[in-house]
Amino acid sequence: MKITFKKGLLAAIAALTVCSARADEGMWLLQLMKQQNSIDMMKKQGLKLEADDLYNPNGVSLKDAVGIFGGGCTGEIISPEGLILTNHHCGYGAIQQHSSVEHDYLTDGFWAMNRSEELPTPGLKFRFVHRIVDITDLVNAKIKAGEVTEIDALTSPFLNKLAKEELEKSDLKGKPGIEVRALPFYAGNKFYMFYYKAYS
């Protein structure tokens, strides 16, 4: 098989490679902002908050105001009573669930003037990151002991089981609204356990 490239295609690939090598993008995990120097980069661009103002597992920080709306969208708490803002497409399913021919909320919108007019949405959750724990050493120990293969360590069945086991040993066991999730990062070179506080 012979593969040929046009001059323009090679130039585009080279340009993309150079541009991506200079990007200040990346995965900024909240608990690693100091080690990754991402807070310093953000401060150079005008951020006035300290790292502990963004993520403080033992105190109040921005992690307590910004959460996960539904399946994964960002949402922000903007009132002491829990009023949440998110993007329209994130709430589309919930809006659609309440819409009908008589009440086309997708087109016309909806405004509850008081609590009795609010429309509850069964199944919709809002989660806050409560705690993030590095479990890389634990996963690597299980691989070394032969309890799991390197490939299977990246799968949902193993990670879900591990998350449940770790919750059972945690000080958060039995606390209302606590959900857990173990996830691989950096192509499986790191593993983190996320403890969420979920509200329906």
C-alpha positions as CSV (number, residue, x, y, z in Angstrom):
1,M,0.0,0.0,0.0
2,K,1.4,3.4,-1.0
3,I,0.4,6.5,1.1
4,T,0.9,9.9,-0.5
5,F,0.4,13.3,1.1
6,K,-0.3,16.6,-0.6
7,K,1.9,19.5,0.3
8,G,-0.9,21.5,1.8
9,L,-2.0,18.6,4.1
10,L,1.6,18.2,5.4
11,A,1.8,21.9,6.1
12,A,-1.6,21.8,8.0
13,I,-0.5,18.8,10.1
14,A,2.8,20.6,10.9
15,A,1.0,23.8,11.9
16,L,-1.4,21.9,14.2
17,T,1.5,20.1,15.8
18,V,3.3,23.4,16.5
19,C,0.1,25.1,17.7
20,S,-0.8,22.3,20.1
21,A,2.7,22.2,21.5
22,R,2.3,25.8,22.6
23,A,-1.2,25.7,24.0
24,D,-1.7,26.5,27.7
25,E,-4.6,24.1,27.8
26,G,-4.9,20.9,29.7
27,M,-6.6,19.1,32.5
28,W,-6.5,21.2,35.6
29,L,-7.7,19.1,38.4
30,L,-8.9,21.2,41.3
31,Q,-6.7,19.6,44.0
32,L,-3.6,19.8,41.8
33,M,-3.7,23.5,40.8
34,K,-0.8,24.4,43.0
35,Q,1.4,21.5,41.9
36,Q,0.5,22.0,38.2
37,N,1.2,25.8,38.5
38,S,-2.1,26.4,36.8
39,I,-3.1,28.9,39.5
40,D,0.0,31.0,38.6
41,M,-0.9,30.9,34.9
42,M,-4.5,32.0,35.8
43,K,-3.2,34.8,38.0
44,K,-1.0,36.1,35.1
45,Q,-4.2,36.3,33.1
46,G,-6.1,38.3,35.8
47,L,-7.4,35.8,38.4
48,K,-7.7,37.5,41.8
49,L,-8.5,34.4,43.8
50,E,-6.1,32.1,45.6
51,A,-6.0,28.3,45.0
52,D,-7.8,27.7,48.3
53,D,-10.6,30.0,47.2
54,L,-11.2,27.7,44.3
55,Y,-10.8,24.3,46.0
56,N,-10.5,23.7,49.7
57,P,-11.7,20.3,50.8
58,N,-11.8,21.3,54.4
59,G,-13.5,24.7,54.0
60,V,-15.7,26.8,51.9
61,S,-14.5,27.5,48.4
62,L,-15.8,27.9,44.8
63,K,-16.3,24.2,44.7
64,D,-19.3,24.8,47.0
65,A,-21.0,27.1,44.5
66,V,-20.3,25.5,41.2
67,G,-21.5,22.0,40.6
68,I,-22.6,19.4,38.1
69,F,-26.1,19.8,36.7
70,G,-27.8,16.6,35.5
71,G,-25.5,14.4,33.5
72,G,-22.4,16.6,33.4
73,C,-23.1,20.2,32.7
74,T,-21.8,23.0,34.9
75,G,-24.3,24.8,37.1
76,E,-23.9,27.7,39.5
77,I,-25.7,28.3,42.7
78,I,-26.6,32.0,42.8
79,S,-28.9,32.4,45.8
80,P,-29.0,31.3,49.4
81,E,-32.1,29.2,48.6
82,G,-30.3,27.1,45.9
83,L,-31.3,28.9,42.6
84,I,-29.2,27.3,39.9
85,L,-28.1,28.7,36.5
86,T,-27.0,26.4,33.7
87,N,-27.1,26.5,29.9
88,H,-30.3,26.0,28.0
89,H,-29.2,22.8,26.3
90,C,-28.3,21.3,29.7
91,G,-31.8,21.6,31.0
92,Y,-33.5,20.8,27.7
93,G,-34.6,17.4,28.7
94,A,-36.1,18.7,32.0
95,I,-37.9,21.5,30.2
96,Q,-39.2,19.1,27.6
97,Q,-40.4,16.8,30.4
98,H,-42.7,19.6,31.7
99,S,-43.8,20.9,28.3
100,S,-47.1,20.1,26.6
101,V,-49.2,21.3,23.7
102,E,-50.9,23.8,26.2
103,H,-47.6,24.8,27.8
104,D,-44.7,24.9,25.4
105,Y,-42.0,25.9,27.8
106,L,-39.2,25.1,25.3
107,T,-40.6,28.0,23.1
108,D,-42.2,30.3,25.6
109,G,-40.1,29.8,28.7
110,F,-41.4,29.5,32.3
111,W,-41.1,31.6,35.4
112,A,-42.3,30.4,38.9
113,M,-43.5,33.5,40.8
114,N,-43.4,31.5,44.1
115,R,-42.5,28.1,45.5
116,S,-45.9,26.6,44.9
117,E,-45.6,27.3,41.1
118,E,-42.2,25.5,40.9
119,L,-42.1,22.4,38.8
120,P,-40.2,19.5,40.4
121,T,-38.2,17.3,38.0
122,P,-37.9,13.7,39.2
123,G,-34.5,12.2,38.5
124,L,-32.7,15.5,38.0
125,K,-29.7,15.8,40.3
126,F,-27.2,18.6,41.1
127,R,-23.9,17.4,42.5
128,F,-21.0,19.2,44.2
129,V,-17.5,17.8,44.3
130,H,-17.0,17.1,48.0
131,R,-13.6,15.5,47.9
132,I,-11.0,14.2,45.4
133,V,-8.6,11.5,46.4
134,D,-5.6,10.1,44.5
135,I,-6.1,6.3,44.4
136,T,-3.3,5.6,41.9
137,D,-1.1,3.7,44.4
138,L,-4.2,1.6,45.4
139,V,-4.9,0.6,41.7
140,N,-1.3,-0.1,41.0
141,A,-1.1,-2.3,44.0
142,K,-4.1,-4.3,42.8
143,I,-2.5,-4.7,39.4
144,K,0.8,-5.8,40.9
145,A,-1.0,-8.3,43.2
146,G,-2.7,-9.8,40.1
147,E,-6.2,-8.8,41.3
148,V,-6.8,-6.9,38.0
149,T,-5.0,-6.5,34.7
150,E,-3.8,-3.1,33.5
151,I,-6.5,-3.1,30.8
152,D,-9.3,-4.1,33.2
153,A,-8.2,-1.5,35.7
154,L,-9.5,1.1,33.2
155,T,-13.0,-0.4,33.0
156,S,-16.2,0.7,34.6
157,P,-16.9,-2.6,36.4
158,F,-13.6,-2.6,38.2
159,L,-13.6,1.2,39.0
160,N,-17.3,1.1,40.2
161,K,-16.5,-1.8,42.5
162,L,-13.4,-0.1,43.8
163,A,-15.3,3.2,44.4
164,K,-18.0,1.3,46.5
165,E,-15.3,-0.5,48.5
166,E,-13.5,2.8,49.2
167,L,-16.7,4.5,50.3
168,E,-17.4,1.6,52.7
169,K,-14.0,2.5,54.4
170,S,-14.5,6.2,54.3
171,D,-15.7,8.7,56.9
172,L,-18.5,9.5,54.5
173,K,-20.1,6.1,54.6
174,G,-23.8,6.3,55.3
175,K,-23.9,10.1,54.9
176,P,-27.0,11.3,52.9
177,G,-26.5,12.2,49.3
178,I,-22.9,11.0,49.0
179,E,-22.1,9.4,45.6
180,V,-18.7,8.2,44.5
181,R,-16.9,7.6,41.2
182,A,-13.4,6.4,40.4
183,L,-11.9,7.5,37.1
184,P,-8.7,7.0,35.2
185,F,-6.8,10.1,34.0
186,Y,-3.8,10.8,31.8
187,A,-4.3,7.6,29.8
188,G,-4.5,5.4,32.9
189,N,-1.3,6.8,34.6
190,K,-3.4,8.3,37.4
191,F,-6.6,7.3,39.1
192,Y,-8.8,9.6,41.2
193,M,-11.8,9.0,43.4
194,F,-14.5,11.7,43.4
195,Y,-16.8,12.0,46.4
196,Y,-19.9,14.0,45.4
197,K,-22.7,15.5,47.5
198,A,-25.8,15.0,45.4
199,Y,-29.2,16.9,45.7
200,S,-32.3,15.8,43.9
